[in-house]
Each structure stands twice: as C-alpha cells, then as structure tokens.
Amino acid sequence: MPAEATDGAIETRGLEPVPDSERTGRVRELVPTWVAANISVLLLTMGAGLVIFNGLNFWQVLVVAVAAPVVSYGIVGLISIAGKRGGAPGMALSRAVFGQRGNLFPGALIWIARWGWETINAVSGAYALITVLDLLFGIESSTPLIVVTLLLFVGCTFLVSGLGINALRVCSKWSTYLFGAFSVLVLGYLVFDTDWSAVFDKPAGSTAMMIAGIGTIAAGGISWVPSGPDFTRYLPRTASSRGMVGATVGGAAVVVIPMVLMGAVMAVGTPDLAEAQDPVSFIGELLPTWIAVPYLLIALVGMLLINSMSMYSAGFTAQTLGIKVPRAAAVSVNAVISLVFGFLLMVVATSFFGSFISFLTLLAVAFSAWIGVFGVDMLRRRTYDAEALMDTTRTSAYWYRGGFAWQAMTAWAVALAVGLLFTSVDWFSGPLAGTWIGENGLGWAVGILTSGALYAVLPRSAQAQAEPARADVAGEDRRETAGSLSN
C-alpha cells in the first residue's frame, strides 16, 4: 500500500495501476470492507418486505437471507480477483475488455446508476438522523430539516470518500465492531420482546416468491460487482483468490443474514413497516430509546460508509469517462447529484420502498450485462498491460478497432436489451416480464448469462488474442528487472 494511504493522508492515486512494491494489502482486510458495505437499516425494511409483500414465513426468509449474499457477493469476490491481477480499479480494467472508446458506454451507464444508489443511501442516512433528533429532542421532520440533514450526510460522505482507501478501511474496521455489538443487543431485545408464536405460525409462501426474494436481496450485492477490483488492487498478486471470495462473501453475509431476519421478525409486530415512506423511524417505535438511538447512530455511520465506498468507486468511473480531474474532485459530482435526487425522493416521492425496489431491480440489470462480458474475459487472461490501460490513444494495445472491441460491445448491448425484456418495475415493464423469469425478478441473471455466453462464442480478433501474451511478456520482463536490481 502506498505511503499516502498508510500514513493517513489523502490518497492521491487515481486510475493508474498500483506498482507491485506498494501492494501490501491483506485479504482479511476485505472482511470489514464488505461488512461496512452492508450496514444499512434498509436491510430491515427489505426483510419485512419478504414477509409482507412476498408472503414468506421465517424459514423461507432464512433461505433467502443465506442464498442472496452467497450468490451476489460470490460474484463480487470472483470479479475482484481482477483487481489483484491488474492493480487498477474495475472500470479501468474494463478498458482491456471493451476498448478505450467502447468502455465509455458501460462506464457511463454504471456511473449514472450509482447516482441512484448514492441517493437511496443519502436519504436513508438523513432519515436516520431525523429519527434520532426526534427521539432525543422531539424535533419533527420538516423540509428545512431534510435539507440540513441531507447536506450534513452527503458532506461527511464526500469527506471520507475523498480521503481515499485508508480512511475507508479505518472507518470500516471500527464501524464493524460497533455495529456488531449493538446488533447483538437489538437481537437480544427482540428475542425477549417478540411474540414468537406469531412469527413461526405464519404459513409458507410460494417457491416463486422465495426465488423473487433472493433476486431482490441479491440485487444490492450485484451493484457492487464493478467496484470489487477497486478494493483489491492493493493486494499482492500472490493473494489467495479463494480467500478473497471467501472474505467478500463472509463479510457481507455476517450482516445481511441477521439484518434480513430481524426485519422479518419486526414485520410481524409492525405490518406497515415495508410500506412506510420513512424506512427508518419504525426503529424508534419498536425499540426503547436507550437502544434505538445508539443503534441508529452506528447505522448512520454504516450508511455513510456505504455511500463513501460508492462515491470512491464513482470517482474512478468518472475518470475513465475522460473527466480530467483528480479522483477526490470527481467524487464531488456524485455528491451534488445525490443531494438533488435525495431531496426529490424525500419530499416528492410517495413510496420509498416501491422506489427503492424498482431502483434495485433496474440497477442489477444495468450491471449484469457488463458482469457477463468482464467475467468471461477474466477466464481468458491472467494479467493486464498497465501501460495500455492508461494509453487512451490509437497506440494502446486496447484500442482494438477504432477504439472498440466490437465483440464485447455487441454482447453487452444485446444482454442489456434482453435483461430489460424480462424486467418489471413501477415505472417500466418489459414485454416478457410476465414470464416465469420476469415474475421471479431474474432479469439480471438473464443479462449475465446472455452477455457471457454471447461474448464467449463470438470470434476474438487477432489483436485481442495477442494482447494477453504481450502482457505476460511485459510482466515477466518487469519481474526479471526487479530481480536483477534486488541482486
């Protein structure tokens, strides 16, 4: 890890690959990273939705809570292996797949999709702060208070994400400890205060609704896939790939499983939980103040970290689009956008949960087409040409034909269209949304399979076939040079 990261200063490294000499990260550091990425009270609301909207019982919710992080964060972990191979952010490595110009298309879509994710988290954080103010001082929500809390939350997010990887790691570590401790406290309270006969007497829902629930919860994890390499680029090339996947899945699961289950239990006593415009205030109604306030404050830190991680990656994505500003400055664009959209969602929107689920569904479909193509490309290569990644001119080995890798672009575009055909949300319904796949919310899975299969069968250009060999030779040359210098 570079000195600017380990010494607590602002991380100045942007898209450029991390040199081997600075890649001293450890696989176990991924655990608190992905714990922090899931510290959100929205998981409680989603768990309640599984009971109220999907009609699932406790044991079915347990299956959903276990399967969703294994599926989604398993993909995150697999794609993050590219980070240790190339030492660069995910959307920078994507240039090797789509071409220097071609990468602008999925990059722009992913960047725009992040606006919605950051908006949702900013709104949740603002609601958490408003709830704490109401519990402690009786200050009720108002438009001026919404503006102030949004500004405060987004401002803190901008600060942490602008500082870089080291600040994120320190905050993730301590928020993991604190949130874990208070979650155990909340869990203990629920154990003694819940009418468990009402929880376990609930009849089972349909298998179709259980599959749909897995898709809904997994969609949140799918949105992190392109960001996976951003948090593994400081790992040495010798880091265990299996360990990386295990740490990613484990870090997410240790939060997702209990949070979703707690939401399902809470829904029994609060049936209107999943339909609330404010997805946070119910905690103050269900828990005593001495538990609710510190729990919400810790959750607030967690949501701030989620947004900081998203903005951290969004800064890299903006740079890959040709926005020639430092990463910290690029983050400010997303900060402003989340402020504007957050205000509209809190003041204008009539259903937070409906908007949230619709957004998650579209987000997963938008990312799925990229995942399939990038994943198949990972199977074909073991390293990346660092110079070619940063060279955006015609001399780059990743220029391909006119700056485009037409095979990757074709697979991506077709999969994106196919995924939307099977997708239905509040604002949009594809013509195949009424099929079994569409009704079970599996449009994103179709997108991954379509893009991966199509990219795998399309003929590879001679330049694409030769490029991995050139990168391997360059890597060997660098290692030999380093070895001779050390001797």
QUIKA-V522612 format. One record per residue. N is the residue number from 1. SS is DSSP state (alpha for helix, beta for strand, coil for the rest). PSI is psi in degrees with one decimal (* if undefined). D_CENTER is the distance of its C-alpha to the mean C-alpha in Angstrom with 2 decimals. Layout:
BEGIN
N SS PSI D_CENTER
N SS PSI D_CENTER
END
This chain:
BEGIN
1 coil 139.6 22.85
2 coil 157.5 24.64
3 alpha -34.5 27.02
4 alpha -20.6 25.32
5 alpha -43.6 22.29
6 alpha -24.8 24.41
7 coil 0.3 26.91
8 coil 1.3 24.56
9 coil 175.1 25.15
10 coil 133.8 22.79
11 coil 123.1 20.99
12 coil -11.7 22.75
13 coil 135.7 21.38
14 coil -121.9 19.64
15 coil -24.6 19.03
16 coil 137.8 21.97
17 coil 145.4 21.56
18 coil 127.3 22.18
19 coil 151.7 25.73
20 alpha -33.5 26.41
21 alpha -21.8 28.46
22 alpha 0.9 25.56
23 coil 80.9 23.10
24 coil 19.6 23.93
25 beta 168.8 20.64
26 coil 144.7 20.57
27 coil -38.3 18.48
28 coil -18.6 18.79
29 alpha -15.5 16.94
30 alpha -25.1 13.65
31 alpha -57.2 14.42
32 alpha -27.0 14.28
33 alpha -47.2 11.20
34 alpha -17.7 9.16
35 alpha -49.8 11.63
36 alpha -32.8 10.92
37 coil -8.9 7.16
38 coil 6.5 8.73
39 coil 88.5 11.92
40 coil 134.1 12.29
41 coil -10.7 15.48
42 alpha -26.6 13.84
43 alpha -32.4 13.67
44 alpha -45.0 17.43
45 alpha -39.9 17.82
46 alpha -38.0 16.02
47 alpha -39.2 18.26
48 alpha -37.1 21.18
49 alpha -32.8 20.38
50 alpha -33.7 20.76
51 alpha -46.6 24.25
52 alpha -47.0 25.35
53 coil -40.1 24.08
54 coil -15.6 23.72
55 coil 30.3 26.79
56 coil 153.5 25.63
57 coil -179.9 27.46
58 alpha -42.8 26.27
59 alpha -33.5 26.46
60 alpha -38.0 24.53
61 alpha -37.4 21.73
62 alpha -43.2 21.85
63 alpha -45.4 21.47
64 alpha -44.6 18.44
65 alpha -31.2 16.85
66 alpha -44.5 17.57
67 alpha -39.8 16.89
68 alpha -51.6 13.46
69 alpha -31.2 11.63
70 alpha -44.1 14.15
71 alpha -55.3 13.46
72 alpha -48.2 9.71
73 alpha -15.7 9.15
74 alpha -41.0 12.48
75 alpha -40.8 11.28
76 alpha -46.9 8.54
77 alpha -41.0 11.62
78 alpha -45.0 13.98
79 alpha -29.9 12.45
80 alpha -16.4 12.07
81 alpha -29.8 15.85
82 alpha -28.2 16.35
83 alpha -42.8 15.51
84 alpha -27.0 18.54
85 alpha -41.1 20.61
86 alpha -15.9 20.24
87 coil 20.5 19.32
88 coil 163.2 17.43
89 coil 158.4 13.97
90 alpha -44.7 12.40
91 alpha -16.3 13.73
92 alpha -42.1 17.00
93 alpha -28.5 17.43
94 coil -20.8 16.88
95 alpha -32.8 20.21
96 alpha -20.4 21.97
97 alpha -47.9 20.94
98 alpha -11.2 21.45
99 coil 157.4 24.00
100 coil -38.7 24.10
101 coil -39.6 24.63
102 coil -32.8 22.89
103 alpha -17.8 19.51
104 alpha -30.6 19.87
105 alpha -57.8 19.36
106 alpha -31.7 15.94
107 alpha -43.9 14.96
108 alpha -41.0 16.30
109 alpha -43.4 14.64
110 alpha -38.9 11.08
111 alpha -45.7 12.19
112 alpha -40.2 13.68
113 alpha -32.5 10.83
114 alpha -25.8 8.91
115 alpha -45.3 12.13
116 alpha -42.1 11.73
117 alpha -43.6 8.40
118 alpha -32.7 10.19
119 alpha -45.8 13.32
120 alpha -45.0 12.38
121 alpha -37.8 11.43
122 alpha -41.3 14.56
123 alpha -44.0 16.65
124 alpha -42.9 15.74
125 alpha -40.9 16.60
126 alpha -41.1 19.73
127 alpha -38.7 20.80
128 alpha -43.9 20.52
129 alpha -40.5 22.73
130 alpha -39.1 25.12
131 alpha -41.6 25.49
132 alpha -43.1 26.39
133 alpha -36.5 28.93
134 alpha -42.4 30.39
135 alpha -39.5 30.79
136 alpha -40.0 32.37
137 alpha -0.4 34.35
138 coil 21.4 34.53
139 coil 115.6 32.91
140 coil 158.6 31.82
141 coil 141.2 29.18
142 coil 164.7 30.50
143 alpha -46.3 29.40
144 alpha -38.7 30.30
145 alpha -37.0 28.41
146 alpha -45.0 25.27
147 alpha -45.2 25.60
148 alpha -46.3 26.26
149 alpha -37.1 23.40
150 alpha -44.8 20.89
151 alpha -42.9 22.49
152 alpha -45.3 22.40
153 alpha -49.2 18.75
154 alpha -34.9 17.57
155 alpha -43.6 20.25
156 alpha -37.9 19.09
157 alpha -46.1 15.50
158 alpha -39.5 17.11
159 alpha -49.8 19.33
160 alpha -46.0 16.91
161 alpha -32.1 14.54
162 alpha -32.0 17.83
163 alpha -33.8 19.31
164 coil -164.2 16.84
165 alpha -37.1 15.72
166 alpha -41.9 18.62
167 alpha -39.8 18.15
168 alpha -40.8 14.54
169 alpha -41.3 15.93
170 alpha -46.9 18.89
171 alpha -39.5 17.18
172 alpha -41.8 14.72
173 alpha -51.3 17.88
174 alpha -33.2 19.96
175 alpha -31.6 17.56
176 alpha -47.2 17.04
177 alpha -48.8 20.84
178 alpha -45.2 21.53
179 alpha -37.8 19.04
180 alpha -43.3 20.21
181 alpha -45.7 23.78
182 alpha -28.0 23.59
183 alpha -38.1 21.68
184 alpha -38.9 24.63
185 alpha -45.0 26.95
186 alpha -42.2 25.49
187 alpha -42.7 25.58
188 alpha -40.9 29.17
189 alpha -42.6 30.14
190 alpha -36.1 28.83
191 alpha -40.9 30.74
192 alpha -18.4 33.98
193 alpha -9.1 33.48
194 coil 143.3 32.15
195 coil 90.6 34.56
196 alpha -24.3 33.48
197 alpha -37.9 36.05
198 alpha -33.0 34.32
199 alpha -48.6 30.97
200 alpha -15.2 32.42
201 coil -7.8 34.93
202 coil 130.9 32.41
203 coil 156.8 32.99
204 coil 147.5 30.49
205 coil -174.3 28.68
206 coil 156.0 28.54
207 alpha -36.0 26.71
208 alpha -42.8 25.31
209 alpha -29.9 23.68
210 alpha -42.0 22.25
211 alpha -42.1 20.69
212 alpha -38.2 19.35
213 alpha -40.0 17.87
214 alpha -42.5 16.08
215 alpha -39.5 14.62
216 alpha -48.4 13.61
217 alpha -38.2 11.89
218 alpha -26.2 10.31
219 alpha -35.7 8.92
220 alpha -42.1 6.18
221 alpha -37.6 5.35
222 alpha -33.4 6.37
223 coil -17.5 4.14
224 coil -7.6 2.50
225 alpha -50.9 6.31
226 alpha -19.1 7.96
227 alpha -11.7 6.81
228 alpha -50.2 8.24
229 alpha -22.5 11.72
230 alpha -31.1 11.31
231 alpha 4.0 11.57
232 coil 2.6 14.24
233 coil -16.4 16.53
234 coil 1.7 18.75
235 beta 144.0 19.48
236 coil 157.6 22.93
237 coil -23.6 23.53
238 coil -1.0 25.18
239 coil 144.0 22.19
240 coil 120.3 21.97
241 alpha -41.9 19.57
242 alpha -40.7 20.10
243 alpha -36.7 19.47
244 alpha -44.9 16.11
245 alpha -43.1 14.97
246 alpha -41.8 16.74
247 alpha -36.6 15.31
248 alpha -50.1 11.66
249 alpha -43.9 12.68
250 alpha -43.3 15.08
251 alpha -40.0 13.02
252 alpha -44.7 10.65
253 alpha -34.2 13.78
254 alpha -17.0 15.94
255 alpha -47.3 14.16
256 alpha -47.2 13.15
257 alpha -55.4 16.69
258 alpha -33.8 18.84
259 alpha -44.6 16.96
260 alpha -41.2 17.11
261 alpha -40.9 20.69
262 alpha -38.9 21.69
263 alpha -39.4 20.59
264 alpha -39.5 22.71
265 alpha -43.1 25.61
266 alpha -32.6 25.47
267 alpha -26.0 25.61
268 alpha -40.4 29.06
269 alpha -16.7 30.52
270 coil 77.2 28.61
271 coil -18.3 28.50
272 coil 8.8 27.53
273 alpha -48.9 24.31
274 alpha -14.9 21.99
275 alpha 1.3 24.03
276 coil 141.3 24.07
277 coil -37.1 23.33
278 coil 112.6 22.34
279 coil 8.5 19.74
280 coil -36.8 20.67
281 coil -23.5 24.46
282 alpha -25.8 25.22
283 alpha -38.4 24.45
284 alpha -23.9 27.46
285 alpha -31.3 29.53
286 alpha -26.1 28.74
287 coil 151.1 28.87
288 coil 153.7 31.66
289 alpha -37.1 31.13
290 alpha -18.7 31.42
291 alpha -42.8 28.32
292 alpha -44.2 26.38
293 alpha -55.8 26.60
294 alpha -34.2 25.38
295 alpha -43.2 22.65
296 alpha -37.0 21.39
297 alpha -41.9 21.73
298 alpha -41.1 19.68
299 alpha -34.6 16.98
300 alpha -42.7 17.30
301 alpha -39.7 16.64
302 alpha -45.1 13.52
303 alpha -33.1 12.19
304 alpha -39.7 13.47
305 alpha -39.5 11.57
306 alpha -47.3 8.13
307 alpha -37.1 9.51
308 alpha -42.2 11.13
309 alpha -40.6 8.34
310 alpha -44.1 6.87
311 alpha -33.5 10.60
312 alpha -48.8 11.38
313 alpha -36.4 9.57
314 alpha -31.8 10.94
315 alpha -41.3 14.26
316 alpha -43.3 14.37
317 alpha -41.4 13.64
318 alpha -39.1 16.42
319 alpha -36.1 18.67
320 alpha -20.9 18.39
321 coil -0.4 19.61
322 coil 8.3 22.69
323 coil 103.8 22.23
324 coil 72.3 24.48
325 coil 159.0 23.59
326 coil 156.0 22.31
327 alpha -43.3 18.57
328 alpha -36.9 19.20
329 alpha -35.3 21.05
330 alpha -30.9 18.50
331 alpha -31.3 16.08
332 alpha -29.4 18.86
333 alpha -48.2 18.53
334 alpha -32.1 15.15
335 alpha -44.8 16.68
336 alpha -43.3 19.65
337 alpha -43.0 17.91
338 alpha -30.0 15.85
339 alpha -49.0 19.29
340 alpha -50.7 21.07
341 alpha -34.9 18.77
342 alpha -41.7 18.31
343 alpha -42.6 22.09
344 alpha -40.7 22.58
345 alpha -37.9 20.31
346 alpha -30.5 22.11
347 alpha -34.7 25.56
348 coil -43.0 25.83
349 coil 145.5 23.56
350 coil -20.6 25.40
351 coil 106.2 22.73
352 alpha -47.6 19.43
353 alpha -43.3 18.40
354 alpha -43.4 19.49
355 alpha -38.3 17.69
356 alpha -47.9 14.40
357 alpha -40.9 14.81
358 alpha -42.7 16.02
359 alpha -45.8 13.15
360 alpha -40.8 10.60
361 alpha -48.7 13.15
362 alpha -35.3 13.61
363 alpha -45.4 10.01
364 alpha -39.9 9.89
365 alpha -41.7 13.34
366 alpha -36.8 12.74
367 alpha -24.0 10.28
368 alpha -38.5 12.52
369 alpha -39.2 15.52
370 alpha -39.8 14.09
371 alpha -46.1 12.85
372 alpha -45.6 16.42
373 alpha -48.6 18.23
374 alpha -39.3 16.39
375 alpha -43.9 16.65
376 alpha -38.3 20.36
377 alpha -36.2 20.98
378 alpha -32.4 19.73
379 alpha -21.0 22.42
380 alpha -18.1 24.99
381 coil 154.7 24.45
382 coil -7.8 24.28
383 coil 170.4 24.14
384 coil 148.3 23.67
385 coil 108.0 26.34
386 alpha -42.8 25.34
387 alpha -40.4 28.02
388 alpha -33.1 27.21
389 alpha -38.1 23.54
390 alpha -13.6 24.83
391 coil 107.1 27.86
392 coil 13.8 27.17
393 coil -179.3 30.83
394 coil -15.3 32.82
395 coil -9.0 33.60
396 coil 141.7 30.09
397 coil -15.3 29.89
398 coil 22.6 26.76
399 coil -36.3 28.76
400 coil -127.8 29.88
401 beta 105.1 31.79
402 coil 18.5 31.70
403 coil 2.8 28.29
404 beta 138.9 26.80
405 coil 97.2 26.16
406 alpha -28.6 27.42
407 alpha -46.8 26.49
408 alpha -41.5 22.75
409 alpha -40.5 23.02
410 alpha -48.4 25.04
411 alpha -41.2 22.79
412 alpha -48.8 19.72
413 alpha -43.6 21.76
414 alpha -44.8 23.43
415 alpha -37.3 20.35
416 alpha -44.0 18.71
417 alpha -42.5 22.02
418 alpha -42.8 22.46
419 alpha -40.9 19.10
420 alpha -27.9 20.08
421 alpha -32.1 23.50
422 coil 10.7 22.22
423 coil 138.1 19.97
424 beta 125.5 21.30
425 coil -177.5 19.98
426 coil -30.8 22.04
427 coil -5.8 22.55
428 coil 142.5 22.83
429 beta 119.1 24.19
430 coil 157.7 24.64
431 coil -19.7 28.08
432 coil 14.3 26.92
433 coil -20.2 24.77
434 coil -2.9 27.75
435 coil 173.8 27.71
436 alpha -41.6 26.56
437 alpha -45.9 23.33
438 alpha -42.8 22.66
439 alpha -25.1 23.76
440 coil 10.6 21.43
441 coil 37.0 18.32
442 coil 22.8 17.97
443 alpha -36.1 17.85
444 alpha -36.2 14.54
445 alpha -39.0 16.34
446 alpha -38.7 19.30
447 alpha -44.9 17.42
448 alpha -47.7 16.26
449 alpha -39.9 19.81
450 alpha -48.9 21.58
451 alpha -40.9 20.07
452 alpha -46.3 20.39
453 alpha -44.2 23.92
454 alpha -42.8 25.14
455 alpha -33.0 24.05
456 alpha -33.3 25.66
457 alpha -19.4 28.97
458 coil 142.0 29.34
459 coil 138.5 31.75
460 coil 142.2 30.47
461 coil 158.4 32.30
462 alpha -35.1 34.63
463 alpha -40.5 32.69
464 alpha -35.8 29.42
465 alpha -33.2 31.40
466 alpha -26.0 33.07
467 alpha -46.7 30.09
468 alpha -35.8 28.71
469 alpha -41.3 32.27
470 alpha -40.0 32.65
471 alpha -39.7 29.46
472 alpha -43.3 30.80
473 alpha -42.5 34.13
474 alpha -39.3 32.65
475 alpha -41.5 30.74
476 alpha -41.3 33.97
477 alpha -42.4 35.91
478 alpha -38.9 33.65
479 alpha -38.3 33.89
480 alpha -38.8 37.63
481 alpha -45.8 38.01
482 alpha -39.5 36.15
483 alpha -40.6 38.34
484 alpha -36.1 41.51
485 alpha -38.7 40.70
486 alpha -27.1 40.06
487 coil * 43.35
END
